[in-house]
């Protein structure tokens, strides 16, 4: 085989599988809406901590947003998951999108004041967390129903790619807006994005629940928690993600890192985007992920690499080296995320998918929020570099301990796992019963 043939073979091996976008109309709708949501949302994501740091001068005040959002995420994440297993998931997406639009408009109105109220920022952040927590389980539960079972890994990678595209561009635009016209315009542009994305959800076709469903209840939520905790493969995916985000996530101290450590505040937006650059590159070359079957091992190794690269970012001598280490961390985190999503979507029955999506949302939301509090507290009590380095090293240790304690998770194989086999057979049976699938 010549060099040219080898290059072409390598290109085919890593090229992202776009078949879900080509073949499923509703996946295209979810993909586009999700990208737009994140594009606007991450303008606000940059603007809120900037506003709080500018108004208070405290890293802990910035991290405290996580404390405000904690209870709404737990309560409405679990309730939203149970609601997604009972109500029309499409209507939930639309209603929650409209609520986020109204709340973001309130943030914009507050920011346009000569002296914005800090308490308004915290209040609206908590309400926005509630709306997002109600909405996300429905979106996560719908995604696997819009594609074939064998396309789920590719769909996860594409969904992540669209999300990361919004995450990459949103903070960069947000940084420019903050520098030139003010944080209030970040919220204003986000309102436009929310209106567009919510309108896209109207285009989705109905996805009725299979069989009779029961209204949201504590018993139903308890069933979902029992199911999740009773499966060691699922438990491993949650614990690894929580360990990585809780111990290593440094985003909350980026304003201080750019301003006080590197003295380059104009590069704050790029600092926020660095991990996303790596994540985009990882998803753009994700064709190989469809040939991996030991998903537990892949999740563990990728999460450990994430912590190691975060520690390197703390040691970096200049902001460009820090961005490079953060980009590598983002790539590792994205690989871990693709395989976590594959385990979830290929093994959880649709009757439980909403409730489990709510639990999943808690695993990848509570970790970062707790990580914000940890990072801000350590940065104020010690220093910014110490907070980043210690968090990254702790992440490596925490992930290793999780893998050692959950050997079933480490040995997970999608080809033989009984839950994956059951769902694969159930999907195949359902598809055989439908001569044509409306796309």
C-alpha positions in Angstrom: 0.0 0.0 0.0 1.4 3.4 -1.0 1.7 6.5 1.1 -1.3 8.0 -0.6 -3.4 4.9 0.0 -2.4 4.9 3.6 -3.4 8.5 4.1 -6.8 7.9 2.5 -7.4 4.9 4.7 -6.5 6.9 7.8 -8.8 9.7 6.6 -11.7 7.3 6.3 -10.9 5.7 9.7 -11.1 9.0 11.6 -13.6 10.9 9.4 -16.8 11.8 11.4 -19.8 9.7 10.4 -22.5 12.1 9.2 -25.1 9.5 8.3 -27.6 10.6 11.0 -27.6 14.1 9.6 -28.2 12.8 6.1 -30.9 10.3 6.9 -32.9 11.7 9.7 -34.9 15.0 9.4 -35.7 15.2 13.1 -32.1 14.6 14.1 -31.2 17.5 11.8 -33.8 19.6 13.7 -32.4 18.6 17.1 -28.8 19.1 15.9 -29.5 22.6 14.6 -31.6 23.7 17.5 -29.1 22.5 20.0 -26.2 24.2 18.2 -28.1 27.5 18.2 -29.1 27.1 21.9 -25.4 26.7 22.9 -24.2 29.5 20.6 -26.4 32.0 22.4 -26.2 30.4 25.8 -22.5 30.5 26.0 -22.5 34.2 25.3 -24.5 34.5 28.5 -22.1 32.0 30.1 -19.2 34.4 29.6 -21.2 37.5 30.5 -22.6 36.3 33.9 -19.2 35.6 35.5 -17.7 38.7 34.0 -20.5 40.8 35.4 -20.2 39.3 38.9 -16.4 39.6 38.9 -16.6 43.2 37.7 -19.3 44.1 40.3 -17.8 42.2 43.3 -14.1 41.5 42.6 -14.5 38.1 44.2 -13.8 34.7 42.7 -16.0 33.1 45.3 -18.9 35.4 44.3 -18.5 34.0 40.7 -18.4 30.4 41.9 -21.4 31.0 44.2 -23.6 31.0 41.0 -23.2 27.2 41.2 -24.6 27.2 44.7 -27.7 29.1 43.6 -28.2 26.7 40.7 -27.7 23.6 42.8 -31.1 23.0 44.2 -33.1 23.9 41.0 -30.9 21.5 39.1 -31.5 18.6 41.5 -35.2 19.1 41.9 -36.2 20.0 38.4 -33.6 17.7 36.8 -35.2 14.7 38.5 -38.8 16.0 38.0 -38.0 16.9 34.4 -36.8 13.4 33.7 -40.0 11.8 35.2 -42.0 14.4 33.2 -40.2 13.4 30.0 -41.3 9.7 30.5 -44.9 10.8 30.7 -45.7 14.1 28.8 -45.1 15.1 25.1 -41.3 15.7 25.0 -41.7 18.0 22.0 -44.0 20.3 24.0 -41.6 20.3 27.0 -38.8 21.5 24.7 -41.0 24.3 23.4 -42.3 25.5 26.7 -39.0 25.5 28.5 -37.3 27.3 25.5 -39.9 30.0 25.8 -39.3 30.3 29.6 -35.5 30.7 29.0 -36.2 33.4 26.5 -38.2 35.5 29.0 -35.6 34.9 31.8 -32.7 35.9 29.5 -34.5 39.0 28.6 -34.7 39.9 32.3 -30.9 39.5 32.5 -30.5 41.8 29.6 -32.8 44.4 31.2 -30.8 44.3 34.4 -27.5 44.6 32.5 -28.6 47.7 30.7 -29.0 49.5 34.0 -26.2 51.8 35.1 -25.6 49.7 38.1 -26.9 46.1 37.7 -28.3 44.4 40.8 -26.2 41.4 41.8 -29.2 39.7 43.4 -31.1 39.8 40.1 -28.3 37.9 38.4 -28.4 35.2 41.1 -32.2 35.0 41.1 -32.5 34.7 37.3 -29.6 32.2 37.2 -31.5 29.9 39.6 -34.7 30.2 37.5 -32.8 29.6 34.3 -31.3 26.5 35.8 -34.8 25.3 36.6 -36.0 25.7 33.0 -32.9 24.1 31.6 -33.2 21.2 34.0 -36.8 20.6 32.9 -35.9 20.8 29.2 -32.7 18.8 28.9 -34.0 15.3 29.8 -36.6 15.5 27.0 -34.0 16.4 24.4 -31.7 13.7 25.6 -34.5 11.1 25.6 -35.6 12.1 22.1 -32.2 11.9 20.4 -31.9 8.1 20.3 -35.4 7.8 18.9 -34.6 9.9 15.8 -31.8 7.5 14.6 -31.2 3.8 14.2 -29.6 1.9 17.0 -26.4 1.4 15.0 -26.2 5.1 14.5 -26.2 6.2 18.1 -22.5 6.6 18.6 -22.3 8.7 15.4 -25.4 10.7 16.6 -23.7 11.4 19.9 -20.6 12.6 18.2 -22.5 14.8 15.9 -24.6 16.2 18.7 -21.5 17.0 20.7 -19.9 18.5 17.6 -22.8 20.9 17.1 -22.9 21.7 20.8 -19.1 22.4 20.8 -19.4 24.5 17.7 -21.8 26.7 19.7 -19.6 26.6 22.7 -16.6 27.6 20.7 -18.1 30.5 18.8 -20.4 31.7 21.6 -17.7 32.6 24.2 -15.5 34.2 21.5 -18.4 36.4 20.3 -19.3 37.1 24.0 -15.8 38.2 24.7 -15.8 40.7 21.8 -19.2 42.0 22.8 -18.2 42.5 26.4 -15.0 44.3 25.3 -16.7 46.7 22.9 -20.4 47.1 23.7 -21.0 45.5 27.1 -22.3 42.3 28.7 -25.9 43.4 28.1 -25.6 42.7 24.4 -24.5 39.1 25.1 -27.9 38.5 26.8 -29.7 40.3 23.9 -28.1 38.2 21.2 -28.9 35.1 23.3 -32.6 36.1 23.3 -32.6 36.0 19.5 -30.9 32.5 19.6 -33.4 31.2 22.1 -36.3 32.4 19.9 -34.8 30.7 16.8 -34.1 27.4 18.6 -37.5 27.2 20.2 -39.1 27.8 16.8 -37.1 24.9 15.4 -38.6 22.5 18.0 -42.0 23.2 16.5 -40.8 21.3 13.4 -40.3 18.0 15.2 -42.8 15.3 14.5 -44.7 13.6 17.4 -42.9 10.8 19.3 -45.7 9.2 21.4 -44.6 7.0 24.3 -44.8 3.3 23.8 -47.6 2.0 26.0 -49.3 3.7 29.0 -47.2 6.1 31.1 -47.8 7.3 34.6 -47.7 11.0 35.8 -44.4 12.2 37.4 -44.2 11.0 41.0 -41.7 10.3 43.8 -42.2 6.6 43.2 -41.3 7.0 39.5 -38.3 9.1 40.4 -37.2 6.5 42.9 -37.6 3.8 40.3 -35.2 5.7 38.0 -32.7 6.2 40.8 -32.9 2.5 41.8 -32.3 1.4 38.2 -29.3 3.8 37.8 -27.6 2.8 41.0 -28.3 -0.9 40.4 -26.3 -0.9 37.2 -22.6 -0.7 37.9 -21.8 0.3 34.3 -24.1 3.3 34.5 -22.9 4.2 38.0 -19.3 4.2 36.7 -20.2 6.7 33.9 -21.7 9.1 36.5 -19.0 8.8 39.1 -16.1 9.3 36.6 -17.7 12.4 35.2 -18.5 13.9 38.6 -15.0 13.2 39.8 -13.5 14.9 36.7 -15.7 18.0 36.8 -15.8 18.4 40.6 -12.1 18.1 41.1 -10.6 19.6 38.0 -12.9 22.1 36.2 -11.2 25.5 36.3 -13.6 27.6 34.2 -14.8 29.8 37.1 -11.3 31.3 37.7 -10.6 32.1 34.0 -11.3 35.8 34.6 -8.6 35.8 37.4 -6.3 33.6 35.3 -6.4 36.0 32.3 -6.3 39.2 34.4 -4.2 38.5 37.5 -1.9 35.7 36.3 -1.2 36.3 32.6 -2.2 40.0 32.5 -4.1 39.5 29.2 -7.8 40.3 29.9 -8.5 40.8 26.2 -7.9 37.1 25.7 -10.5 35.9 28.2 -12.9 34.8 25.4 -10.2 32.7 23.8 -9.4 31.1 27.2 -13.0 30.1 27.5 -12.9 28.6 24.0 -9.7 26.7 24.3 -11.2 23.4 25.6 -13.8 23.6 23.0 -11.2 23.9 20.2 -9.9 20.5 21.3 -13.4 19.1 21.7 -14.3 20.1 18.1 -11.1 18.5 16.7 -11.9 15.4 18.7 -15.4 15.1 17.3 -14.3 16.0 13.8 -12.0 13.0 13.9 -14.4 10.7 15.8 -14.9 8.1 13.1 -12.8 5.6 15.0 -15.2 5.7 18.0 -17.7 3.4 16.2 -15.1 0.6 16.3 -14.5 0.8 20.0 -16.5 -1.7 22.1 -14.9 -1.4 25.6 -16.5 1.9 26.4 -15.8 1.8 30.2 -12.1 1.7 29.6 -12.3 4.4 27.0 -14.2 6.7 29.5 -11.7 6.1 32.3 -8.6 6.7 30.2 -10.0 9.8 28.6 -11.1 11.3 31.9 -7.7 10.6 33.5 -6.1 12.4 30.5 -8.4 15.3 31.1 -7.2 15.8 34.6 -3.5 15.5 33.5 -3.9 18.2 30.9 -5.7 20.5 33.3 -2.7 20.2 35.7 -0.4 21.1 32.8 -2.5 24.2 32.1 -1.8 25.3 35.7 1.9 24.9 35.2 2.0 26.8 31.9 4.4 29.7 31.7 2.2 31.8 29.4 -1.4 32.0 28.3 -0.8 30.3 24.9 0.7 27.2 26.5 -2.2 27.2 28.9 -4.7 27.3 26.0 -2.8 24.4 24.3 -3.1 22.3 27.5 -6.8 23.2 27.9 -7.4 22.2 24.2 -6.0 18.8 24.9 -8.1 18.5 28.0 -11.2 19.4 26.0 -10.4 16.7 23.4 -10.1 14.1 26.2 -13.3 15.2 27.8 -15.2 15.0 24.6 -14.0 11.4 23.9 -15.2 10.5 27.4 -18.5 12.2 26.8 -19.1 10.4 23.4 -18.7 7.0 25.0 -20.7 7.9 28.1 -23.6 9.0 25.8 -23.2 5.7 23.9 -23.5 3.6 27.0 -26.6 5.5 28.0 -28.4 5.6 24.7 -27.6 2.0 23.7 -28.6 0.3 27.0 -31.5 2.3 28.6 -35.1 1.4 27.6 -37.2 4.2 26.3 -39.7 3.8 29.2 -36.8 4.9 31.6 -35.0 7.2 29.2 -36.4 10.5 30.5 -35.7 9.7 34.2 -32.2 8.4 33.4 -31.6 11.5 31.3 -32.5 13.6 34.3 -30.0 11.7 36.5 -27.4 12.0 33.7 -27.9 15.7 33.6 -27.3 15.9 37.4 -24.0 14.0 37.0 -22.6 16.4 34.4 -24.1 19.5 35.9 -23.6 19.1 39.6 -19.9 18.2 39.1 -19.1 21.5 37.3 -21.1 23.5 39.7 -19.4 22.0 42.7 -16.1 22.4 40.8 -16.8 26.1 40.4 -17.2 26.4 44.2 -14.1 24.3 44.8 -11.9 26.2 42.3 -13.0 29.6 43.5 -12.5 28.8 47.1 -9.0 27.3 46.6 -8.0 30.2 44.3 -9.0 32.7 47.0 -7.5 30.7 49.9 -4.3 29.7 48.1 -3.7 31.0 44.5 -5.0 30.5 41.0 -2.3 28.2 39.7 -2.5 26.1 42.8 -6.2 25.7 42.4 -5.8 24.4 38.8 -2.9 22.1 39.3 -4.2 20.5 42.5 -7.6 20.0 40.9 -6.1 18.3 37.8 -4.0 15.9 39.9 -6.9 15.1 42.2 -9.0 14.2 39.1 -6.5 11.6 37.9 -6.5 10.0 41.3 -10.3 10.1 41.7 -10.9 8.5 38.3 -8.4 5.8 39.0 -10.1 4.9 42.3 -13.5 4.8 40.6 -12.2 2.4 38.0 -10.6 0.2 40.6 -13.8 0.0 42.7 -16.1 -0.7 39.7 -14.5 -3.5 37.8 -17.7 -4.3 35.9 -17.6 -0.8 34.5 -14.0 -1.1 33.5 -14.8 -4.4 31.7 -18.0 -3.2 29.9 -18.2 -4.5 26.3 -21.1 -3.3 24.1 -21.1 -6.5 22.1 -21.9 -8.7 25.0 -23.4 -6.5 27.7 -26.9 -7.9 28.4 -28.6 -4.4 28.5 -27.0 -3.4 25.2 -28.0 -6.7 23.5 -31.6 -6.4 24.8 -32.0 -2.8 23.5 -30.4 -3.7 20.1 -32.8 -6.6 19.7 -35.8 -4.5 20.8 -34.9 -1.7 18.3 -34.4 -4.2 15.5 -37.8 -5.7 16.2 -39.5 -2.3 16.3 -37.9 -1.3 13.0 -38.9 -4.5 11.3 -42.5 -3.8 12.3 -42.4 -0.5 10.5 -42.0 -0.9 6.7 -40.8 2.7 6.3 -39.5 5.1 8.8 -40.6 8.7 8.4 -37.5 10.9 8.4 
